[in-house]
Amino acid sequence: MSVRAFSKSLKELRVHMSQNSPASRGLRDFIVKSYPGLKDANPGLPILIREASGVESRIIARFELGQERKIVVDNLSAKDVEQKFNALVSEAK
C-alpha cells in the first residue's frame, strides 16, 4: 500500500473486526501490514481498532460535519480490503 497523508476533512477511522473469525482475516492482515505506515503519515488522525467476537468486519470513516461512510469487508482478501479502503478515504475532500 502506498501510504499517504489523508485530507484534513477525514476526522476519524474506526475498524471493527473479529479477532478469530475467518471472515475478518483479510481485514486483520491489512491492518497488521498497513497500520504503522498509516499512523506515521497521519499522526493526528484517530484510528480506532475494535476487536470483538462475531462482529461484522467493517471500516467506518468520519468526515467533517459528522458525515460517516461505512464499508463492510467480510470475507475479502487483504488486497480487496485495501482497494475498498482507498476508495473510502478518497471520498474525503
JOQUI-V886919 format. One record per pair of residues at least 12 apart in sequence whose ideal C-beta (glycine too) atoms are under 6 Angstrom apart, sorted by the first residue. I is the first residue (numbers start at 0). J is the second residue. Records with the same first field share a line. If there is no record, write none. Layout:
# JOQUI-V886919
I=J ; J
This chain:
# JOQUI-V886919
0=33 ; 81
2=36 ; 40
3=40
4=40 ; 41
5=41 ; 88 ; 91
6=91
8=62 ; 63 ; 91 ; 92
9=62 ; 91
10=61
11=45 ; 61
12=46 ; 60
13=47 ; 59
14=48 ; 58
15=49 ; 54 ; 57
16=50 ; 56
17=52 ; 53 ; 54
18=50
22=56 ; 73 ; 74
23=56
25=75 ; 76 ; 77 ; 80
26=56 ; 72 ; 80
28=77
29=77 ; 80 ; 81
55=71 ; 73
56=72 ; 73
57=69 ; 71
58=70 ; 84
60=87
62=91
68=87
70=83 ; 87
